[in-house]
Amino acid sequence: MSATTNTPIVELDSRRRLSLSKVGHPEYTRYFLHEEPDGTIVLTPAVVMTAFEAKVIAHPELARRFEEASVDDDWEELDLEALD
């Protein structure tokens, strides 16, 4: 990839830190970091979730029921035993 006039250049300080204030989306504050063999650093936005949220995502049918319950405001019909 060649640098263009739109490509910001960042410089590490004496402690090897850099500021990302002029790049990225402000809603992301956590990232996975991966370094390629050639030294390229890749930052991928990351989110933290609870184990419960991960279980819901792993069960699409249960996620669909959560969606329906939230639309209908009918939480009594939601079967949480389906997580096990």
C-alpha positions as CSV (number, residue, x, y, z in Angstrom):
1,M,0.0,0.0,0.0
2,S,1.4,3.4,-0.9
3,A,1.1,6.4,1.3
4,T,-1.2,9.2,0.0
5,T,-1.9,12.7,1.3
6,N,-4.9,11.3,3.1
7,T,-2.9,8.7,5.0
8,P,-2.1,10.0,8.5
9,I,1.4,9.3,9.8
10,V,1.9,8.6,13.4
11,E,5.1,8.6,15.4
12,L,5.9,6.6,18.5
13,D,7.0,8.5,21.6
14,S,10.0,7.5,23.7
15,R,7.8,4.8,25.4
16,R,6.7,3.4,22.0
17,R,3.1,4.8,22.5
18,L,1.1,6.6,19.8
19,S,-2.1,8.6,19.6
20,L,-5.0,7.3,17.6
21,S,-7.1,10.4,18.2
22,K,-7.3,11.3,14.5
23,V,-8.3,7.9,13.2
24,G,-10.9,5.2,13.8
25,H,-14.5,5.4,14.9
26,P,-15.0,7.1,18.3
27,E,-17.5,4.5,19.4
28,Y,-14.7,1.9,19.6
29,T,-12.4,2.0,22.6
30,R,-11.2,-1.6,22.7
31,Y,-9.3,-3.4,19.9
32,F,-7.7,-6.8,19.2
33,L,-4.1,-6.2,18.1
34,H,-2.4,-8.4,15.5
35,E,1.1,-7.9,14.2
36,E,2.0,-9.3,10.8
37,P,5.5,-10.8,10.1
38,D,6.5,-7.7,8.2
39,G,5.7,-5.4,11.2
40,T,2.3,-4.3,10.0
41,I,0.0,-3.7,13.0
42,V,-3.7,-4.5,12.6
43,L,-6.3,-3.2,15.0
44,T,-9.7,-4.8,14.9
45,P,-12.6,-3.3,17.0
46,A,-13.6,-5.6,19.9
47,V,-16.4,-5.7,22.3
48,V,-16.7,-7.4,25.7
49,M,-19.8,-9.4,26.5
50,T,-21.1,-11.5,29.4
51,A,-21.1,-15.2,29.2
52,F,-24.9,-15.0,29.2
53,E,-24.8,-12.8,26.0
54,A,-22.4,-15.2,24.4
55,K,-24.8,-18.1,25.1
56,V,-27.7,-16.2,23.6
57,I,-25.7,-15.4,20.4
58,A,-24.8,-19.1,20.2
59,H,-28.5,-20.0,20.2
60,P,-30.2,-18.2,17.3
61,E,-33.6,-19.5,18.2
62,L,-33.3,-18.1,21.7
63,A,-32.0,-14.8,20.4
64,R,-35.1,-14.6,18.1
65,R,-37.3,-15.2,21.2
66,F,-35.6,-12.4,23.1
67,E,-36.2,-10.2,20.1
68,E,-39.9,-11.1,20.1
69,A,-40.2,-10.7,23.8
70,S,-38.7,-7.2,23.7
71,V,-41.0,-6.1,20.9
72,D,-44.1,-7.5,22.6
73,D,-42.9,-6.6,26.1
74,D,-43.9,-10.2,27.1
75,W,-40.9,-11.5,29.1
76,E,-43.0,-14.1,31.0
77,E,-43.1,-16.4,28.0
78,L,-39.3,-16.4,27.5
79,D,-37.9,-19.9,28.3
80,L,-34.4,-19.3,29.7
81,E,-33.9,-23.0,30.3
82,A,-33.1,-23.3,26.6
83,L,-29.7,-21.9,27.3
84,D,-28.5,-25.1,29.0
